[in-house]
Amino acid sequence: MTYARPLAVIILIPFTALTAYAIYDVGFLGVFEHQLAASGGWQVFTDLAIALLINLLWIVPDARKTGRNPWPYVALTLVLGSFGPLLYLLLKGKPPPAP
């Protein structure tokens, strides 16, 4: 996965700026209030939760397989959403050599 790290950087930089602006504009809890104000928002929120759960189901075993601690990324994902998986990809080292 040689493309994962550059892709994570390309996504993470504008996503961080957008998140900072949204938090500045409506506050941390305001982001959720706007999202959950209508059924369309509930659908998007549920879709995000499913996608993040699938990410966590990949991150935990992958981190263990490569000797990394998965729990900081799990915590980041649960609190900050996509930042957890993006940082996991950004900080992922090379896979261990095959035995």
C-alpha positions as CSV (number, residue, x, y, z in Angstrom):
1,M,0.0,0.0,0.0
2,T,2.5,2.6,-1.1
3,Y,-0.4,5.0,-2.0
4,A,-2.0,5.0,1.5
5,R,0.3,7.6,3.2
6,P,0.2,10.2,0.4
7,L,-3.5,9.8,0.1
8,A,-4.0,10.2,3.9
9,V,-2.0,13.4,3.8
10,I,-4.0,14.7,0.8
11,I,-7.3,14.0,2.6
12,L,-6.2,14.9,6.1
13,I,-5.0,18.5,5.4
14,P,-8.2,19.9,3.9
15,F,-10.4,17.7,6.2
16,T,-8.7,19.2,9.2
17,A,-9.3,22.7,7.9
18,L,-12.9,22.0,7.2
19,T,-13.4,20.4,10.6
20,A,-11.7,23.4,12.3
21,Y,-14.0,25.8,10.4
22,A,-17.1,23.8,11.3
23,I,-16.2,23.7,15.0
24,Y,-15.4,27.4,14.9
25,D,-18.7,28.1,13.1
26,V,-21.1,26.0,15.2
27,G,-19.1,24.4,18.0
28,F,-18.2,20.7,18.5
29,L,-21.7,19.8,19.7
30,G,-23.2,22.0,17.0
31,V,-21.8,19.7,14.3
32,F,-23.9,16.9,15.7
33,E,-27.0,19.1,16.3
34,H,-27.1,20.1,12.6
35,Q,-26.5,16.5,11.5
36,L,-29.2,15.0,13.6
37,A,-31.9,17.7,12.8
38,A,-33.5,15.7,10.0
39,S,-33.8,12.1,8.8
40,G,-31.3,12.7,6.0
41,G,-28.8,13.7,8.6
42,W,-29.5,10.6,10.7
43,Q,-28.9,8.5,7.6
44,V,-25.5,10.2,6.9
45,F,-24.6,9.9,10.6
46,T,-25.5,6.2,10.6
47,D,-23.5,5.6,7.4
48,L,-20.5,7.3,8.9
49,A,-20.8,5.1,12.1
50,I,-21.0,2.0,9.9
51,A,-17.9,3.0,7.9
52,L,-15.9,3.9,11.0
53,L,-16.9,0.5,12.6
54,I,-15.6,-1.3,9.4
55,N,-12.4,0.8,9.7
56,L,-11.9,-0.3,13.3
57,L,-12.5,-3.9,12.4
58,W,-9.6,-3.6,10.1
59,I,-7.3,-1.3,12.2
60,V,-7.3,-3.5,15.4
61,P,-6.1,-6.7,13.8
62,D,-3.8,-4.9,11.3
63,A,-2.1,-3.0,14.2
64,R,-1.7,-6.1,16.2
65,K,-0.3,-8.0,13.2
66,T,2.3,-5.2,12.7
67,G,3.1,-4.8,16.4
68,R,1.4,-1.5,16.9
69,N,-0.9,-0.4,19.6
70,P,-4.4,0.0,18.1
71,W,-6.1,1.7,21.1
72,P,-5.0,5.3,20.4
73,Y,-6.5,5.0,16.9
74,V,-9.7,3.4,18.3
75,A,-10.0,6.2,20.8
76,L,-9.4,8.9,18.1
77,T,-12.0,7.2,15.9
78,L,-14.6,7.1,18.6
79,V,-14.1,10.8,19.6
80,L,-13.0,12.4,16.3
81,G,-14.3,10.1,13.6
82,S,-12.3,9.8,10.4
83,F,-9.2,11.3,12.0
84,G,-8.4,8.0,13.7
85,P,-8.2,5.9,10.4
86,L,-6.5,8.7,8.5
87,L,-3.8,9.1,11.2
88,Y,-3.4,5.3,11.3
89,L,-2.7,5.3,7.6
90,L,-0.4,8.3,7.8
91,L,1.7,6.8,10.6
92,K,1.7,3.2,9.3
93,G,5.1,1.9,8.9
94,K,6.3,-0.7,6.4
95,P,4.9,-4.2,6.9
96,P,7.2,-6.6,8.7
97,P,9.3,-8.9,6.5
98,A,7.8,-12.3,5.6
99,P,9.2,-15.2,7.7
